[in-house]
Amino acid sequence: MAMDAALHDELLTHDNLREAVLRQTHWNGIAAAARAAGLANGRAESPLETLGRLRILGSGLPLPELQMDLHGPRGFVGRVDAWYEDAAVAVEFDGRVKYEDPFGGRTAAQVLWDEKRREDAIRDLDVRVLRVVPADLRGPWPDRLRELLQTRPTGPRTVRAVSGAVQPRRAGDRPGSTLLLPAHEMK
């Protein structure tokens, strides 16, 4: 999670991460760090998204495209956390913070309403949406995802997915969204 967050926030690059791992070949646990560095991509926008992606991988499922903008006949509809093009399946990793501590001057009710309307518009494109919350992480949701991936949509496609530009977080954007320890505390 820390690697994804650091890459996302542009605190380091993939090259920096790889070099740091290679410099520490004598450390205990470096093999696990190297595996984690190989999986980190900086497109996860929350710890839940990182954990969900790792659970997908650990379940033997193909990795999705991350942070994809979905467009319909009238243009942009919304960004989804994870996307499977062939099956038209979106996975949304949904924590409570955006509802309990909304930002941008919105109320929790407005955030919930906007989220509902966004998902309705996505489903109108014949996209199947699987929502995963923190309590689901250890549950059977990958089995449901596997079922969705095995069923291909029929009929003409009305959705077009485009890789969304990942925006680094800025201090104060979302309180508590990133937790990074100084390098000397990570040993």
N, C-alpha and C positions, 0 to 999 in steps of 0.2 A: 504494500500500500504506500509506503513512504517513497519507494522508487517511482511508482506511477505519479504520485503527487509532485515530486521534485521535477520529473520530466514535464508534467502538465504545466507547472508553474514556471517553467523555463529556468529553473535554478541550476540545471545541468543538462547536458546533451547525452544521447546514447553513447557517444564516443567517450565522454567523461566517465560515465558509469562503467563501461567496459574497461577502461584504463584503471579505474579504482579497484575493480575486482582483480585484474591481472597483477596489480602491485601487491596484493595481499594473499598470494598463493599459499603462504605458510600459515595463515590463520585457521584456527578451528572453525568449521562451519562455512568455509569459503565456497565449497561445492554448492551448498544450498543458496548462497548469495549469488553465485554465478547463474544458477537455474532461474532464480527470481529476476535477475537482471535481463536474462534472455526473454522473459515473459512480460516485463514492464514495457509499456508503449506510450504512456503519457496521455492516452485518449480517455482514460477513465476520469470522470469528474467527481468521484466520491469513493471512499473506501468500500462501500457496498458494491459499486460497479466492479472494482478490482476483485473482490471476493467472489462475486457472481461469475465473472469471467473465468476465474480459476476453478470454480465448481463445474462450470461447463466443460472445461478442459479435462478435469479429473473424472468426469462422467463419460469420457470417450466421445463426446459430441464435437462436431466441427466448431471452430472458433467463428464467432460472428464478426461482421464489420461493426465498428463502434462509431457512435455519434454521427448517425446518418440523417440527413435532411430528406424528408419525404415530400414529394410534390405530386399534386393531382392535376386534373385538367385545368383548374383555375390558379395553379401556382403552389407556393409553399404552404404546407399544412402543419408540419411540426417536425421536431428533431426527436429521434428515438435513441435510447442508450445502446441498443444492440440490434442488429438487423441481419436476417437471412434472406437474401435476394430470391433464391430459387423457390422458396416456400412462402414468401411474402409474410414472414413472421417477425414481429418486433418484440423485444424483451425490454421491459422497463424495470429498473431497479429503483425502488421507491422507499426512501427513508421518511421519517416523520418531521425532520427539521424544517423542511419547506412549508409545512402546515403549522407547526408549533412556533416557528420563529421566522415568519415571512419577511422578505426584504423588498425594497423598491416601493415602500409605502402601501403595500397591499395588505388586506386583512387575510386571516386564515380562510374565511369563507370565500373570498375572492380567488385565492389560490386554488382552492378545491373546485370551484365553479369553472375556472379557466382550464384546469386539468381535465375535468369531465368533458368540456366542449372540445378540447384538443383531441382527446381520445375518441370521441364520437366521430370527428372529422377523419381521423386515421382509419377507424373501422369502416367508414363509408367508402374507403378505397379498397375494400376487401382484404385488408391487412388484419391478420390475427395478432392480438396483443396478449402477451403473457406478463403479468405483473409479479414481481418478486420483492418481498419485504424482508427485513433482517430476520424475522422469526422463521422464514421459509428456507434460509440458507442450508440447514441440515436436513430439510424435508425432501420429499420425492419430486419436487418441481422439475428436475432434469428429465424425469420420465415423461412428464406432460410435454416438455419441449421436444423430446424425441418423437412423440406421437405427432405433434404439429409439423415437424420437419419431414415426416414420412408421407404426409398428405399434401400433395401439390395443389395449388389453387387451379380452378377451372375457369374458362372464359377469358375474355380480353383483360389485359392488365391496365389499370388506370393509375397505378402508382409508379413513380420514378424516384429512385433513391440516389442521392448524391452525397459524397463524403462531406460532412460539415466541418467548417473551420473550428478547431478547438481553440477556445479563448482562455488564455491563462487567467487564473484568479489573481485579483489584486487584494492587497491587505484591506480588510473591512468589507469585502464583497459579501461574504457569507460567514458570519462568526462561527468559529470552530470547524471550518471546512477542511483545514489542513493542519496536520500536526507533524512537524519535522523536528527531530532532535539534532543538536549540533553533532558533528562527526565524532568528537571525543566522547560523547555519551552513547554512541551506537556500538561500542566495542563490547 
